[in-house]
Amino acid sequence: MGLTVVSVEIGNPADPSRMEAMDFLVDSGAIYSVVPKAVLDRLGIKSIAFQEFRLANGDLIKRHKGVALFRLGDKIGGADVIFGEEGDSNLLGAFTLEALGLALDPLRRELKPLPMILAGWRGQPGGTSA
């Protein structure tokens, strides 16, 4: 099985003109994206909470969590981001992929457009509202 690495721009939602390109390992099994704390600090992205994670060896760790803007080509979206510490990998997680409208094809290891469905019910069957 191969790895998928993509270059994505990350920025501050309060100032979208401040973007920085980085390489990320796509990890569709991870919920959050992980970005080095130094990069998030440089972009002015602030921590808004802590998040606990359980490592494979059973240890619990805590990391700062914030919100960042992500751009890949013409796709842009906001998602929670984890402040990576020394030894943490740059990861592009499921929340960010969904915010960008993308999914990982597990066989080809390529990003594909996610079918966007606006589910809801407006009015009566047949398209009329009461």
A tleap script that builds the chain and sets N, CA, C and O, in Angstrom:
source leaprc.protein.ff14SB
mol = sequence {
  NMET GLY LEU THR VAL VAL SER VAL GLU ILE
  GLY ASN PRO ALA ASP PRO SER ARG MET GLU
  ALA MET ASP PHE LEU VAL ASP SER GLY ALA
  ILE TYR SER VAL VAL PRO LYS ALA VAL LEU
  ASP ARG LEU GLY ILE LYS SER ILE ALA PHE
  GLN GLU PHE ARG LEU ALA ASN GLY ASP LEU
  ILE LYS ARG HIE LYS GLY VAL ALA LEU PHE
  ARG LEU GLY ASP LYS ILE GLY GLY ALA ASP
  VAL ILE PHE GLY GLU GLU GLY ASP SER ASN
  LEU LEU GLY ALA PHE THR LEU GLU ALA LEU
  GLY LEU ALA LEU ASP PRO LEU ARG ARG GLU
  LEU LYS PRO LEU PRO MET ILE LEU ALA GLY
  TRP ARG GLY GLN PRO GLY GLY THR SER CALA
}
set mol.1.N position { 0.845 -1.166 0.000 }
set mol.1.CA position { 0.000 0.000 0.000 }
set mol.1.C position { 0.894 1.235 0.000 }
set mol.1.O position { 1.869 1.297 0.749 }
set mol.2.N position { 0.564 2.217 -0.838 }
set mol.2.CA position { 1.358 3.427 -0.937 }
set mol.2.C position { 0.843 4.533 -0.044 }
set mol.2.O position { -0.206 4.418 0.589 }
set mol.3.N position { 1.606 5.600 -0.011 }
set mol.3.CA position { 1.223 6.782 0.746 }
set mol.3.C position { 0.808 7.868 -0.225 }
set mol.3.O position { 1.283 7.916 -1.360 }
set mol.4.N position { -0.080 8.736 0.228 }
set mol.4.CA position { -0.512 9.866 -0.588 }
set mol.4.C position { -0.068 11.141 0.106 }
set mol.4.O position { -0.460 11.408 1.242 }
set mol.5.N position { 0.744 11.919 -0.576 }
set mol.5.CA position { 1.224 13.196 -0.058 }
set mol.5.C position { 0.767 14.278 -1.025 }
set mol.5.O position { 0.930 14.154 -2.239 }
set mol.6.N position { 0.184 15.356 -0.462 }
set mol.6.CA position { -0.281 16.465 -1.290 }
set mol.6.C position { 0.221 17.782 -0.702 }
set mol.6.O position { 0.440 17.899 0.503 }
set mol.7.N position { 0.397 18.767 -1.577 }
set mol.7.CA position { 0.753 20.113 -1.146 }
set mol.7.C position { -0.544 20.902 -1.003 }
set mol.7.O position { -1.318 21.025 -1.952 }
set mol.8.N position { -0.770 21.437 0.200 }
set mol.8.CA position { -1.993 22.168 0.516 }
set mol.8.C position { -1.599 23.497 1.142 }
set mol.8.O position { -0.632 23.571 1.900 }
set mol.9.N position { -2.346 24.536 0.826 }
set mol.9.CA position { -2.123 25.823 1.477 }
set mol.9.C position { -2.963 25.878 2.743 }
set mol.9.O position { -4.116 25.447 2.755 }
set mol.10.N position { -2.383 26.407 3.797 }
set mol.10.CA position { -3.085 26.570 5.060 }
set mol.10.C position { -3.021 28.044 5.424 }
set mol.10.O position { -2.021 28.720 5.182 }
set mol.11.N position { -4.123 28.532 6.017 }
set mol.11.CA position { -4.165 29.941 6.356 }
set mol.11.C position { -5.045 30.238 7.544 }
set mol.11.O position { -5.679 29.359 8.128 }
set mol.12.N position { -5.059 31.508 7.876 }
set mol.12.CA position { -5.841 32.014 8.984 }
set mol.12.C position { -7.214 32.430 8.457 }
set mol.12.O position { -7.289 33.278 7.568 }
set mol.13.N position { -8.315 31.849 8.985 }
set mol.13.CA position { -9.642 32.228 8.501 }
set mol.13.C position { -9.950 33.715 8.684 }
set mol.13.O position { -10.738 34.280 7.926 }
set mol.14.N position { -9.334 34.355 9.685 }
set mol.14.CA position { -9.559 35.781 9.920 }
set mol.14.C position { -8.831 36.650 8.902 }
set mol.14.O position { -9.159 37.826 8.741 }
set mol.15.N position { -7.841 36.077 8.211 }
set mol.15.CA position { -7.073 36.809 7.208 }
set mol.15.C position { -6.660 35.837 6.100 }
set mol.15.O position { -5.518 35.379 6.069 }
set mol.16.N position { -7.595 35.520 5.186 }
set mol.16.CA position { -7.312 34.519 4.134 }
set mol.16.C position { -6.165 34.885 3.201 }
set mol.16.O position { -5.715 34.044 2.423 }
set mol.17.N position { -5.682 36.130 3.264 }
set mol.17.CA position { -4.538 36.495 2.419 }
set mol.17.C position { -3.244 35.895 2.964 }
set mol.17.O position { -2.237 35.854 2.258 }
set mol.18.N position { -3.264 35.430 4.215 }
set mol.18.CA position { -2.081 34.818 4.843 }
set mol.18.C position { -2.167 33.304 4.670 }
set mol.18.O position { -2.782 32.615 5.484 }
set mol.19.N position { -1.549 32.789 3.608 }
set mol.19.CA position { -1.561 31.354 3.326 }
set mol.19.C position { -0.123 30.867 3.190 }
set mol.19.O position { 0.759 31.606 2.755 }
set mol.20.N position { 0.098 29.607 3.571 }
set mol.20.CA position { 1.427 29.000 3.475 }
set mol.20.C position { 1.261 27.576 2.946 }
set mol.20.O position { 0.447 26.814 3.468 }
set mol.21.N position { 2.025 27.212 1.917 }
set mol.21.CA position { 1.948 25.873 1.335 }
set mol.21.C position { 2.784 24.892 2.148 }
set mol.21.O position { 3.890 25.203 2.589 }
set mol.22.N position { 2.221 23.694 2.332 }
set mol.22.CA position { 2.916 22.623 3.061 }
set mol.22.C position { 2.572 21.286 2.429 }
set mol.22.O position { 1.528 21.137 1.794 }
set mol.23.N position { 3.456 20.319 2.609 }
set mol.23.CA position { 3.162 18.946 2.199 }
set mol.23.C position { 2.509 18.214 3.363 }
set mol.23.O position { 2.945 18.329 4.508 }
set mol.24.N position { 1.454 17.456 3.051 }
set mol.24.CA position { 0.717 16.688 4.050 }
set mol.24.C position { 0.601 15.232 3.614 }
set mol.24.O position { 0.413 14.939 2.433 }
set mol.25.N position { 0.715 14.341 4.565 }
set mol.25.CA position { 0.375 12.944 4.351 }
set mol.25.C position { -1.132 12.844 4.524 }
set mol.25.O position { -1.660 13.230 5.567 }
set mol.26.N position { -1.834 12.330 3.515 }
set mol.26.CA position { -3.277 12.169 3.602 }
set mol.26.C position { -3.561 10.944 4.464 }
set mol.26.O position { -3.123 9.835 4.154 }
set mol.27.N position { -4.298 11.159 5.546 }
set mol.27.CA position { -4.642 10.078 6.471 }
set mol.27.C position { -6.147 10.104 6.686 }
set mol.27.O position { -6.641 10.755 7.607 }
set mol.28.N position { -6.872 9.392 5.829 }
set mol.28.CA position { -8.332 9.398 5.913 }
set mol.28.C position { -8.834 8.701 7.174 }
set mol.28.O position { -10.019 8.786 7.494 }
set mol.29.N position { -7.943 8.011 7.895 }
set mol.29.CA position { -8.306 7.392 9.162 }
set mol.29.C position { -8.156 8.341 10.339 }
set mol.29.O position { -8.590 8.030 11.448 }
set mol.30.N position { -7.542 9.498 10.106 }
set mol.30.CA position { -7.397 10.514 11.149 }
set mol.30.C position { -8.559 11.494 11.037 }
set mol.30.O position { -8.961 11.858 9.932 }
set mol.31.N position { -9.093 11.914 12.156 }
set mol.31.CA position { -10.186 12.875 12.143 }
set mol.31.C position { -9.663 14.269 11.808 }
set mol.31.O position { -10.190 14.939 10.920 }
set mol.32.N position { -8.631 14.700 12.520 }
set mol.32.CA position { -8.115 16.056 12.397 }
set mol.32.C position { -6.847 16.114 11.557 }
set mol.32.O position { -6.132 15.122 11.414 }
set mol.33.N position { -6.583 17.291 11.006 }
set mol.33.CA position { -5.301 17.566 10.374 }
set mol.33.C position { -4.334 18.040 11.446 }
set mol.33.O position { -4.738 18.650 12.436 }
set mol.34.N position { -3.044 17.752 11.239 }
set mol.34.CA position { -2.000 18.142 12.173 }
set mol.34.C position { -1.006 19.027 11.429 }
set mol.34.O position { -0.487 18.656 10.376 }
set mol.35.N position { -0.750 20.214 12.000 }
set mol.35.CA position { 0.161 21.192 11.417 }
set mol.35.C position { 1.132 21.621 12.513 }
set mol.35.O position { 0.719 21.802 13.658 }
set mol.36.N position { 2.416 21.787 12.186 }
set mol.36.CA position { 3.361 22.219 13.216 }
set mol.36.C position { 2.910 23.514 13.900 }
set mol.36.O position { 2.439 24.448 13.251 }
set mol.37.N position { 3.066 23.543 15.211 }
set mol.37.CA position { 2.690 24.708 16.008 }
set mol.37.C position { 3.360 25.973 15.487 }
set mol.37.O position { 2.732 27.031 15.463 }
set mol.38.N position { 4.625 25.888 15.070 }
set mol.38.CA position { 5.350 27.066 14.583 }
set mol.38.C position { 4.658 27.683 13.369 }
set mol.38.O position { 4.606 28.907 13.247 }
set mol.39.N position { 4.129 26.858 12.477 }
set mol.39.CA position { 3.430 27.349 11.286 }
set mol.39.C position { 2.130 28.035 11.704 }
set mol.39.O position { 1.824 29.127 11.226 }
set mol.40.N position { 1.368 27.400 12.591 }
set mol.40.CA position { 0.102 27.985 13.037 }
set mol.40.C position { 0.348 29.302 13.771 }
set mol.40.O position { -0.403 30.261 13.597 }
set mol.41.N position { 1.390 29.348 14.583 }
set mol.41.CA position { 1.740 30.590 15.278 }
set mol.41.C position { 2.084 31.687 14.275 }
set mol.41.O position { 1.638 32.825 14.420 }
set mol.42.N position { 2.871 31.349 13.264 }
set mol.42.CA position { 3.286 32.314 12.247 }
set mol.42.C position { 2.079 32.882 11.497 }
set mol.42.O position { 2.079 34.048 11.102 }
set mol.43.N position { 1.050 32.048 11.305 }
set mol.43.CA position { -0.165 32.475 10.592 }
set mol.43.C position { -1.152 33.190 11.512 }
set mol.43.O position { -2.169 33.708 11.050 }
set mol.44.N position { -0.858 33.218 12.800 }
set mol.44.CA position { -1.749 33.889 13.740 }
set mol.44.C position { -2.953 33.068 14.139 }
set mol.44.O position { -3.944 33.617 14.621 }
set mol.45.N position { -2.886 31.746 13.945 }
set mol.45.CA position { -3.986 30.859 14.327 }
set mol.45.C position { -3.833 30.532 15.809 }
set mol.45.O position { -2.780 30.072 16.250 }
set mol.46.N position { -4.886 30.774 16.562 }
set mol.46.CA position { -4.862 30.606 18.012 }
set mol.46.C position { -5.489 29.284 18.429 }
set mol.46.O position { -6.384 28.766 17.761 }
set mol.47.N position { -5.009 28.755 19.531 }
set mol.47.CA position { -5.610 27.568 20.138 }
set mol.47.C position { -6.918 27.975 20.801 }
set mol.47.O position { -6.990 29.002 21.476 }
set mol.48.N position { -7.952 27.162 20.603 }
set mol.48.CA position { -9.242 27.435 21.236 }
set mol.48.C position { -9.639 26.336 22.215 }
set mol.48.O position { -10.606 26.486 22.961 }
set mol.49.N position { -8.894 25.230 22.213 }
set mol.49.CA position { -9.233 24.103 23.092 }
set mol.49.C position { -8.058 23.134 23.138 }
set mol.49.O position { -7.073 23.280 22.414 }
set mol.50.N position { -8.193 22.146 24.008 }
set mol.50.CA position { -7.276 21.015 24.044 }
set mol.50.C position { -8.030 19.783 23.567 }
set mol.50.O position { -9.243 19.681 23.752 }
set mol.51.N position { -7.313 18.851 22.954 }
set mol.51.CA position { -7.898 17.589 22.513 }
set mol.51.C position { -7.016 16.460 23.020 }
set mol.51.O position { -5.793 16.519 22.894 }
set mol.52.N position { -7.632 15.430 23.593 }
set mol.52.CA position { -6.884 14.248 24.032 }
set mol.52.C position { -6.850 13.209 22.924 }
set mol.52.O position { -7.814 13.042 22.176 }
set mol.53.N position { -5.727 12.517 22.833 }
set mol.53.CA position { -5.552 11.435 21.862 }
set mol.53.C position { -4.939 10.241 22.570 }
set mol.53.O position { -4.103 10.401 23.459 }
set mol.54.N position { -5.347 9.057 22.180 }
set mol.54.CA position { -4.743 7.835 22.695 }
set mol.54.C position { -3.810 7.292 21.621 }
set mol.54.O position { -4.218 7.074 20.480 }
set mol.55.N position { -2.558 7.076 21.996 }
set mol.55.CA position { -1.567 6.533 21.073 }
set mol.55.C position { -1.708 5.017 20.969 }
set mol.55.O position { -2.383 4.391 21.787 }
set mol.56.N position { -1.075 4.443 19.973 }
set mol.56.CA position { -1.150 2.996 19.753 }
set mol.56.C position { -0.645 2.205 20.958 }
set mol.56.O position { -1.095 1.084 21.196 }
set mol.57.N position { 0.288 2.783 21.720 }
set mol.57.CA position { 0.815 2.070 22.889 }
set mol.57.C position { -0.057 2.256 24.136 }
set mol.57.O position { 0.265 1.751 25.211 }
set mol.58.N position { -1.167 2.988 23.975 }
set mol.58.CA position { -2.097 3.190 25.085 }
set mol.58.C position { -1.922 4.497 25.830 }
set mol.58.O position { -2.788 4.874 26.620 }
set mol.59.N position { -0.814 5.204 25.597 }
set mol.59.CA position { -0.584 6.483 26.273 }
set mol.59.C position { -1.596 7.532 25.821 }
set mol.59.O position { -2.053 7.515 24.678 }
set mol.60.N position { -1.942 8.450 26.734 }
set mol.60.CA position { -2.791 9.594 26.403 }
set mol.60.C position { -1.914 10.830 26.255 }
set mol.60.O position { -1.020 11.075 27.066 }
set mol.61.N position { -2.182 11.607 25.201 }
set mol.61.CA position { -1.488 12.880 25.022 }
set mol.61.C position { -2.536 13.960 24.786 }
set mol.61.O position { -3.661 13.667 24.380 }
set mol.62.N position { -2.160 15.214 25.042 }
set mol.62.CA position { -3.025 16.353 24.770 }
set mol.62.C position { -2.333 17.268 23.778 }
set mol.62.O position { -1.119 17.465 23.827 }
set mol.63.N position { -3.129 17.823 22.878 }
set mol.63.CA position { -2.621 18.795 21.917 }
set mol.63.C position { -3.588 19.977 21.859 }
set mol.63.O position { -4.788 19.832 22.092 }
set mol.64.N position { -3.038 21.147 21.543 }
set mol.64.CA position { -3.869 22.322 21.298 }
set mol.64.C position { -4.649 22.115 20.007 }
set mol.64.O position { -4.180 21.442 19.090 }
set mol.65.N position { -5.848 22.702 19.943 }
set mol.65.CA position { -6.689 22.613 18.747 }
set mol.65.C position { -7.171 24.009 18.381 }
set mol.65.O position { -7.528 24.797 19.258 }
set mol.66.N position { -7.182 24.317 17.083 }
set mol.66.CA position { -7.682 25.585 16.572 }
set mol.66.C position { -8.474 25.355 15.298 }
set mol.66.O position { -8.873 24.230 14.999 }
set mol.67.N position { -8.698 26.425 14.550 }
set mol.67.CA position { -9.428 26.344 13.283 }
set mol.67.C position { -8.581 27.014 12.212 }
set mol.67.O position { -8.060 28.112 12.411 }
set mol.68.N position { -8.448 26.340 11.074 }
set mol.68.CA position { -7.621 26.859 9.980 }
set mol.68.C position { -8.375 26.783 8.657 }
set mol.68.O position { -9.353 26.050 8.510 }
set mol.69.N position { -7.889 27.559 7.711 }
set mol.69.CA position { -8.390 27.549 6.345 }
set mol.69.C position { -7.451 26.680 5.516 }
set mol.69.O position { -6.232 26.783 5.649 }
set mol.70.N position { -8.009 25.824 4.662 }
set mol.70.CA position { -7.213 24.949 3.803 }
set mol.70.C position { -7.600 25.189 2.353 }
set mol.70.O position { -8.780 25.360 2.045 }
set mol.71.N position { -6.602 25.203 1.444 }
set mol.71.CA position { -6.884 25.361 0.019 }
set mol.71.C position { -6.045 24.365 -0.775 }
set mol.71.O position { -4.835 24.243 -0.584 }
set mol.72.N position { -6.726 23.662 -1.670 }
set mol.72.CA position { -6.072 22.734 -2.592 }
set mol.72.C position { -6.649 23.007 -3.973 }
set mol.72.O position { -7.797 22.661 -4.255 }
set mol.73.N position { -5.847 23.629 -4.832 }
set mol.73.CA position { -6.343 24.022 -6.146 }
set mol.73.C position { -7.457 25.045 -5.985 }
set mol.73.O position { -7.276 26.069 -5.326 }
set mol.74.N position { -8.618 24.765 -6.592 }
set mol.74.CA position { -9.747 25.691 -6.495 }
set mol.74.C position { -10.692 25.356 -5.342 }
set mol.74.O position { -11.747 25.974 -5.198 }
set mol.75.N position { -10.314 24.383 -4.529 }
set mol.75.CA position { -11.138 23.969 -3.388 }
set mol.75.C position { -10.630 24.657 -2.123 }
set mol.75.O position { -9.425 24.720 -1.878 }
set mol.76.N position { -11.572 25.174 -1.319 }
set mol.76.CA position { -11.194 25.850 -0.089 }
set mol.76.C position { -12.223 25.541 0.991 }
set mol.76.O position { -13.419 25.454 0.714 }
set mol.77.N position { -11.752 25.378 2.220 }
set mol.77.CA position { -12.662 25.098 3.330 }
set mol.77.C position { -11.955 25.265 4.661 }
set mol.77.O position { -10.726 25.279 4.733 }
set mol.78.N position { -12.748 25.391 5.711 }
set mol.78.CA position { -12.214 25.532 7.052 }
set mol.78.C position { -12.428 24.265 7.855 }
set mol.78.O position { -13.438 23.579 7.692 }
set mol.79.N position { -11.471 23.954 8.726 }
set mol.79.CA position { -11.579 22.743 9.543 }
set mol.79.C position { -10.733 22.892 10.803 }
set mol.79.O position { -9.804 23.697 10.862 }
set mol.80.N position { -11.084 22.087 11.813 }
set mol.80.CA position { -10.268 22.031 13.024 }
set mol.80.C position { -8.866 21.566 12.657 }
set mol.80.O position { -8.673 20.781 11.729 }
set mol.81.N position { -7.891 22.072 13.409 }
set mol.81.CA position { -6.498 21.708 13.173 }
set mol.81.C position { -5.820 21.480 14.525 }
set mol.81.O position { -6.083 22.192 15.495 }
set mol.82.N position { -4.958 20.490 14.568 }
set mol.82.CA position { -4.198 20.173 15.775 }
set mol.82.C position { -2.817 20.805 15.662 }
set mol.82.O position { -2.169 20.723 14.619 }
set mol.83.N position { -2.370 21.441 16.758 }
set mol.83.CA position { -1.055 22.058 16.823 }
set mol.83.C position { -0.021 20.953 17.040 }
set mol.83.O position { 0.123 20.431 18.146 }
set mol.84.N position { 0.692 20.606 15.975 }
set mol.84.CA position { 1.678 19.536 16.040 }
set mol.84.C position { 2.895 19.925 16.865 }
set mol.84.O position { 3.334 21.074 16.847 }
set mol.85.N position { 3.424 18.960 17.580 }
set mol.85.CA position { 4.635 19.144 18.367 }
set mol.85.C position { 5.756 18.318 17.755 }
set mol.85.O position { 5.537 17.575 16.798 }
set mol.86.N position { 6.948 18.449 18.304 }
set mol.86.CA position { 8.104 17.728 17.780 }
set mol.86.C position { 7.794 16.237 17.699 }
set mol.86.O position { 7.314 15.638 18.662 }
set mol.87.N position { 8.072 15.650 16.550 }
set mol.87.CA position { 7.814 14.229 16.343 }
set mol.87.C position { 6.468 13.935 15.702 }
set mol.87.O position { 6.247 12.817 15.237 }
set mol.88.N position { 5.551 14.917 15.663 }
set mol.88.CA position { 4.247 14.719 15.021 }
set mol.88.C position { 4.390 14.908 13.512 }
set mol.88.O position { 5.144 15.770 13.060 }
set mol.89.N position { 3.669 14.106 12.739 }
set mol.89.CA position { 3.679 14.225 11.281 }
set mol.89.C position { 2.635 15.237 10.825 }
set mol.89.O position { 1.621 15.442 11.492 }
set mol.90.N position { 2.897 15.872 9.669 }
set mol.90.CA position { 1.890 16.720 9.033 }
set mol.90.C position { 0.844 15.795 8.428 }
set mol.90.O position { 1.144 15.033 7.509 }
set mol.91.N position { -0.374 15.858 8.935 }
set mol.91.CA position { -1.439 14.979 8.457 }
set mol.91.C position { -2.599 15.794 7.920 }
set mol.91.O position { -2.925 16.851 8.462 }
set mol.92.N position { -3.219 15.313 6.868 }
set mol.92.CA position { -4.452 15.874 6.338 }
set mol.92.C position { -5.552 14.867 6.672 }
set mol.92.O position { -5.618 13.789 6.082 }
set mol.93.N position { -6.412 15.228 7.623 }
set mol.93.CA position { -7.417 14.307 8.138 }
set mol.93.C position { -8.775 14.407 7.452 }
set mol.93.O position { -8.977 15.205 6.536 }
set mol.94.N position { -9.691 13.579 7.919 }
set mol.94.CA position { -11.012 13.434 7.305 }
set mol.94.C position { -11.832 14.720 7.340 }
set mol.94.O position { -12.493 15.045 6.354 }
set mol.95.N position { -11.807 15.465 8.457 }
set mol.95.CA position { -12.590 16.704 8.524 }
set mol.95.C position { -12.136 17.689 7.454 }
set mol.95.O position { -12.961 18.342 6.815 }
set mol.96.N position { -10.829 17.796 7.260 }
set mol.96.CA position { -10.306 18.713 6.250 }
set mol.96.C position { -10.660 18.233 4.849 }
set mol.96.O position { -11.053 19.034 4.000 }
set mol.97.N position { -10.525 16.932 4.598 }
set mol.97.CA position { -10.901 16.397 3.281 }
set mol.97.C position { -12.354 16.722 2.967 }
set mol.97.O position { -12.675 17.149 1.858 }
set mol.98.N position { -13.233 16.518 3.950 }
set mol.98.CA position { -14.657 16.805 3.732 }
set mol.98.C position { -14.890 18.294 3.513 }
set mol.98.O position { -15.697 18.676 2.665 }
set mol.99.N position { -14.187 19.143 4.273 }
set mol.99.CA position { -14.332 20.589 4.101 }
set mol.99.C position { -13.906 21.025 2.698 }
set mol.99.O position { -14.427 22.006 2.166 }
set mol.100.N position { -12.965 20.300 2.103 }
set mol.100.CA position { -12.498 20.590 0.750 }
set mol.100.C position { -13.348 19.902 -0.317 }
set mol.100.O position { -13.139 20.121 -1.510 }
set mol.101.N position { -14.304 19.073 0.104 }
set mol.101.CA position { -15.135 18.346 -0.858 }
set mol.101.C position { -14.382 17.234 -1.549 }
set mol.101.O position { -14.620 16.947 -2.722 }
set mol.102.N position { -13.458 16.598 -0.811 }
set mol.102.CA position { -12.619 15.548 -1.390 }
set mol.102.C position { -12.698 14.275 -0.555 }
set mol.102.O position { -13.025 14.303 0.631 }
set mol.103.N position { -12.391 13.170 -1.205 }
set mol.103.CA position { -12.292 11.871 -0.535 }
set mol.103.C position { -11.076 11.156 -1.094 }
set mol.103.O position { -10.674 11.392 -2.233 }
set mol.104.N position { -10.494 10.285 -0.288 }
set mol.104.CA position { -9.344 9.499 -0.728 }
set mol.104.C position { -9.831 8.201 -1.344 }
set mol.104.O position { -10.544 7.432 -0.700 }
set mol.105.N position { -9.443 7.955 -2.602 }
set mol.105.CA position { -9.713 6.669 -3.247 }
set mol.105.C position { -8.698 5.686 -2.666 }
set mol.105.O position { -7.503 5.809 -2.935 }
set mol.106.N position { -9.155 4.707 -1.868 }
set mol.106.CA position { -8.213 3.834 -1.161 }
set mol.106.C position { -7.418 2.894 -2.072 }
set mol.106.O position { -6.339 2.439 -1.693 }
set mol.107.N position { -7.929 2.604 -3.251 }
set mol.107.CA position { -7.212 1.709 -4.161 }
set mol.107.C position { -6.164 2.452 -4.985 }
set mol.107.O position { -5.031 1.991 -5.119 }
set mol.108.N position { -6.544 3.595 -5.533 }
set mol.108.CA position { -5.610 4.361 -6.359 }
set mol.108.C position { -4.767 5.333 -5.541 }
set mol.108.O position { -3.782 5.874 -6.043 }
set mol.109.N position { -5.157 5.561 -4.258 }
set mol.109.CA position { -4.462 6.499 -3.368 }
set mol.109.C position { -4.436 7.903 -3.963 }
set mol.109.O position { -3.430 8.608 -3.883 }
set mol.110.N position { -5.575 8.302 -4.569 }
set mol.110.CA position { -5.724 9.626 -5.170 }
set mol.110.C position { -6.904 10.330 -4.518 }
set mol.110.O position { -7.846 9.689 -4.053 }
set mol.111.N position { -6.838 11.670 -4.491 }
set mol.111.CA position { -7.974 12.432 -4.012 }
set mol.111.C position { -8.980 12.603 -5.136 }
set mol.111.O position { -8.622 12.939 -6.265 }
set mol.112.N position { -10.234 12.367 -4.815 }
set mol.112.CA position { -11.327 12.465 -5.783 }
set mol.112.C position { -12.384 13.415 -5.243 }
set mol.112.O position { -12.536 13.536 -4.027 }
set mol.113.N position { -13.122 14.098 -6.129 }
set mol.113.CA position { -14.217 14.944 -5.656 }
set mol.113.C position { -15.248 14.119 -4.897 }
set mol.113.O position { -15.616 13.021 -5.315 }
set mol.114.N position { -15.698 14.656 -3.797 }
set mol.114.CA position { -16.716 14.017 -2.975 }
set mol.114.C position { -18.070 14.439 -3.521 }
set mol.114.O position { -18.316 15.635 -3.681 }
set mol.115.N position { -18.956 13.491 -3.812 }
set mol.115.CA position { -20.277 13.895 -4.294 }
set mol.115.C position { -20.960 14.756 -3.228 }
set mol.115.O position { -21.123 14.332 -2.084 }
set mol.116.N position { -21.351 15.958 -3.616 }
set mol.116.CA position { -21.983 16.875 -2.684 }
set mol.116.C position { -23.493 16.776 -2.831 }
set mol.116.O position { -24.050 17.041 -3.896 }
set mol.117.N position { -24.135 16.392 -1.751 }
set mol.117.CA position { -25.580 16.220 -1.753 }
set mol.117.C position { -26.163 17.152 -0.708 }
set mol.117.O position { -25.756 17.128 0.454 }
set mol.118.N position { -27.109 17.967 -1.121 }
set mol.118.CA position { -27.797 18.840 -0.197 }
set mol.118.C position { -29.105 18.144 0.154 }
set mol.118.O position { -30.098 18.248 -0.567 }
set mol.119.N position { -29.084 17.434 1.276 }
set mol.119.CA position { -30.246 16.643 1.674 }
set mol.119.C position { -31.195 17.508 2.482 }
set mol.119.O position { -30.778 18.259 3.364 }
set mol.120.N position { -32.433 17.394 2.179 }
set mol.120.CA position { -33.436 18.147 2.911 }
set mol.120.C position { -34.774 18.011 2.220 }
set mol.120.O position { -34.889 17.449 1.131 }
set mol.121.N position { -35.744 18.525 2.864 }
set mol.121.CA position { -37.090 18.433 2.335 }
set mol.121.C position { -37.684 19.810 2.375 }
set mol.121.O position { -37.832 20.393 3.449 }
set mol.122.N position { -38.025 20.339 1.237 }
set mol.122.CA position { -38.645 21.659 1.189 }
set mol.122.C position { -40.058 21.505 0.694 }
set mol.122.O position { -40.292 21.174 -0.468 }
set mol.123.N position { -40.986 21.743 1.569 }
set mol.123.CA position { -42.385 21.755 1.155 }
set mol.123.C position { -42.965 20.364 0.946 }
set mol.123.O position { -42.529 19.386 1.553 }
set mol.124.N position { -43.925 20.310 0.102 }
set mol.124.CA position { -44.680 19.082 -0.175 }
set mol.124.C position { -44.028 18.310 -1.316 }
set mol.124.O position { -43.262 18.873 -2.098 }
set mol.125.N position { -44.341 16.999 -1.408 }
set mol.125.CA position { -43.836 16.229 -2.544 }
set mol.125.C position { -44.245 16.897 -3.848 }
set mol.125.O position { -45.341 17.446 -3.958 }
set mol.126.N position { -43.374 16.848 -4.815 }
set mol.126.CA position { -43.659 17.464 -6.111 }
set mol.126.C position { -43.108 18.874 -6.212 }
set mol.126.O position { -43.268 19.532 -7.240 }
set mol.127.N position { -42.457 19.348 -5.148 }
set mol.127.CA position { -41.771 20.626 -5.219 }
set mol.127.C position { -42.589 21.833 -4.833 }
set mol.127.O position { -42.092 22.956 -4.930 }
set mol.128.N position { -43.802 21.656 -4.407 }
set mol.128.CA position { -44.581 22.808 -3.993 }
set mol.128.C position { -44.572 22.924 -2.478 }
set mol.128.O position { -44.452 21.925 -1.770 }
set mol.129.N position { -44.697 24.127 -1.997 }
set mol.129.CA position { -44.757 24.305 -0.551 }
set mol.129.C position { -46.143 24.781 -0.148 }
set mol.129.O position { -46.840 25.456 -0.906 }
set mol.130.N position { -46.518 24.412 1.060 }
set mol.130.CA position { -47.863 24.763 1.530 }
set mol.130.C position { -47.892 26.138 2.126 }
set mol.130.O position { -48.944 26.596 2.573 }
savepdb mol mol.pdb
quit
